[in-house]
């Protein structure tokens, strides 16, 4: 057999382990350190967990004590008191967090839609400009052809072309149309009398 079974390693039972400190003992130790403001003396022996060494064995090297160093804390400036609520939530509610994420997603979507709208508007403006340019070119070509046709046609002697104004008021056009209708009605009445 190439691979053998793994040997079982026996771990010492939990009862042989030193007890874990409680919150009260840790708080008392911290208060003791703050009151004395000294470095703790490290000459006390820690329990040895290794089962091969005897429990009461002495270390091979002599232990040296740490030199006494006084901790000097800088003077603290008085803290400004800020009015805060009596409690500060440690966690944001999941629903509120989900709502915030949804709102951010909607804002991103709106920004993308606005950018797309601007690009579409730019394309429409370009198309409009190109269309107006094509219409102007077509009108220019029609004017050139009209002037060429006009120059080729013969006119009787004494005929002067009428120069029409380029722009007429809408009211004058309506008045002219009404006059023409009146003249047509008179001509119809005369034709009926003759027949």
Order of alpha helices (4+ residues) and beta strands (2+ residues): alpha-alpha-alpha
